Amino acid sequence: MIDAVICGAFGRMGNTISRLISESDDIRVVGGVDVRAGTISGAPVVASAEIGDLLAKTKPDVVIDFTIASAVVANVKAAAAAGSALVVGTTGISPEQRAEMDRAIMGHVPAVISTNYSIGVNIFWELLKAAAPLLKDYDVEVIEAHHRYKKDAPSGTAKTILQILDNGLGERKKCYGREGMTDRKDEIGVHVIRGGDIVGDHSVLFSGNYETITLSHHAYDRSVFAKGALQAVRWIIEKEPGTYAMADVLGLVR
Ligand SMILES: NC(=O)c1ccc[n+]([C@@H]2O[C@H](COP(=O)([O-])OP(=O)(O)OC[C@H]3O[C@@H](n4cnc5c(N)ncnc54)[C@H](O)[C@@H]3O)[C@@H](O)[C@H]2O)c1
């Protein structure tokens, strides 16, 4: 049995993950962390300041973090100090925050860090890696849409898409929305939609004269992220200390 603590236990992802865990027979929730105390799946949830005590008491095999960028570094440090493996899905993390997390993890615990745990999105990223170098002469636009409560923009998934495009096309200027007189050069346009309960849509358009190639992924339910995160949980507990991507979990790294 794999013992897990969920940080962000009362959030949209925390709730979906705990529901999927309760339907599994090899993982159990032994505790949670959020901004206020309570319970989840019958396990205690403590306020964030108490995370050290909770981890010392429950000794989880893995800490799963779907919180917010301002909280994730402290949670990662606490998990690494307690010797628990990590599965981190929180997005909006700055390069400095990511470097701080990596320092806490390296040589101490194994961690999967991914801006998207959906298997479909990870395959979509692989398709983009293959397509981008072939489409250097096309105009590229990235469009993402999420629910009205999403805090960071563009999404972590869109930022990963931009990284893949930079690797495949060479680094290009990013243009976050357009207004007024525009003069398109070879920038990548990035467009963010926020509304209703959209779970997560991402599209990349490669437009030339008389033709457009569109690669798209649409998530219809958060369970696609939660399912991938649980696959990462089962995979990471066996690994050596260090940071891994979802592509490692899925065997997509060649
Ligand atoms: N990697 C992926 O596949 C993936 C998928 C969906 C969402 N996300 C990301 O996961 C994060 C959470 O998404 P969500 O939709 O569940 O958001 P949410 O706002 O519904 O949930 C976040 C939870 O974290 C809690 N929280 C805030 N500060 C905390 C702290 N210091 N310690 C512990 N908990 C704290 C909040 O109270 C809230 O309950 C976001 O960054 C989102 O972009 C990632």
PDBQT file of the ligand as one rigid body, heavy atoms in Angstrom, charges set to zero:
ROOT
HETATM    1  N1  LIG A 301      -0.086  19.413 -13.814  1.00  0.00    +0.000 N 
HETATM    2  C1  LIG A 301      -1.368  19.174 -14.128  1.00  0.00    +0.000 C 
HETATM    3  O1  LIG A 301      -1.724  18.188 -14.802  1.00  0.00    +0.000 OA
HETATM    4  C2  LIG A 301      -2.422  20.126 -13.605  1.00  0.00    +0.000 A 
HETATM    5  C3  LIG A 301      -3.776  19.914 -13.878  1.00  0.00    +0.000 A 
HETATM    6  C4  LIG A 301      -4.709  20.777 -13.311  1.00  0.00    +0.000 A 
HETATM    7  C5  LIG A 301      -4.285  21.821 -12.506  1.00  0.00    +0.000 A 
HETATM    8  N2  LIG A 301      -2.952  22.009 -12.291  1.00  0.00    +0.000 N 
HETATM    9  C6  LIG A 301      -2.433  23.046 -11.401  1.00  0.00    +0.000 C 
HETATM   10  O2  LIG A 301      -2.594  22.579 -10.070  1.00  0.00    +0.000 OA
HETATM   11  C7  LIG A 301      -2.793  23.698  -9.202  1.00  0.00    +0.000 C 
HETATM   12  C8  LIG A 301      -4.108  23.531  -8.440  1.00  0.00    +0.000 C 
HETATM   13  O3  LIG A 301      -5.184  23.542  -9.364  1.00  0.00    +0.000 OA
HETATM   14  P1  LIG A 301      -6.703  23.484  -8.855  1.00  0.00    +0.000 P 
HETATM   15  O4  LIG A 301      -7.574  23.685 -10.043  1.00  0.00    +0.000 OA
HETATM   16  O5  LIG A 301      -6.889  22.286  -7.995  1.00  0.00    +0.000 OA
HETATM   17  O6  LIG A 301      -6.723  24.809  -7.962  1.00  0.00    +0.000 OA
HETATM   18  P2  LIG A 301      -7.614  25.118  -6.681  1.00  0.00    +0.000 P 
HETATM   19  O7  LIG A 301      -7.514  26.584  -6.464  1.00  0.00    +0.000 OA
HETATM   20  O8  LIG A 301      -8.971  24.495  -6.832  1.00  0.00    +0.000 OA
HETATM   21  O9  LIG A 301      -6.858  24.311  -5.511  1.00  0.00    +0.000 OA
HETATM   22  C9  LIG A 301      -5.672  24.731  -4.911  1.00  0.00    +0.000 C 
HETATM   23  C10 LIG A 301      -5.766  24.390  -3.434  1.00  0.00    +0.000 C 
HETATM   24  O10 LIG A 301      -4.516  24.687  -2.813  1.00  0.00    +0.000 OA
HETATM   25  C11 LIG A 301      -4.809  25.239  -1.552  1.00  0.00    +0.000 C 
HETATM   26  N3  LIG A 301      -3.648  25.960  -1.017  1.00  0.00    +0.000 N 
HETATM   27  C12 LIG A 301      -3.312  27.270  -1.173  1.00  0.00    +0.000 A 
HETATM   28  N4  LIG A 301      -2.191  27.554  -0.467  1.00  0.00    +0.000 NA
HETATM   29  C13 LIG A 301      -1.816  26.391   0.127  1.00  0.00    +0.000 A 
HETATM   30  C14 LIG A 301      -0.737  26.019   0.991  1.00  0.00    +0.000 A 
HETATM   31  N5  LIG A 301       0.170  26.938   1.417  1.00  0.00    +0.000 N 
HETATM   32  N6  LIG A 301      -0.625  24.725   1.392  1.00  0.00    +0.000 NA
HETATM   33  C15 LIG A 301      -1.538  23.814   1.009  1.00  0.00    +0.000 A 
HETATM   34  N7  LIG A 301      -2.618  24.105   0.218  1.00  0.00    +0.000 NA
HETATM   35  C16 LIG A 301      -2.731  25.387  -0.210  1.00  0.00    +0.000 A 
HETATM   36  C17 LIG A 301      -6.024  26.125  -1.808  1.00  0.00    +0.000 C 
HETATM   37  O11 LIG A 301      -6.706  26.482  -0.600  1.00  0.00    +0.000 OA
HETATM   38  C18 LIG A 301      -6.853  25.210  -2.700  1.00  0.00    +0.000 C 
HETATM   39  O12 LIG A 301      -7.687  24.344  -1.929  1.00  0.00    +0.000 OA
HETATM   40  C19 LIG A 301      -2.757  24.937 -10.111  1.00  0.00    +0.000 C 
HETATM   41  O13 LIG A 301      -1.444  25.456 -10.122  1.00  0.00    +0.000 OA
HETATM   42  C20 LIG A 301      -3.120  24.371 -11.477  1.00  0.00    +0.000 C 
HETATM   43  O14 LIG A 301      -2.665  25.141 -12.549  1.00  0.00    +0.000 OA
HETATM   44  C21 LIG A 301      -2.031  21.172 -12.816  1.00  0.00    +0.000 A 
ENDROOT
TORSDOF 0
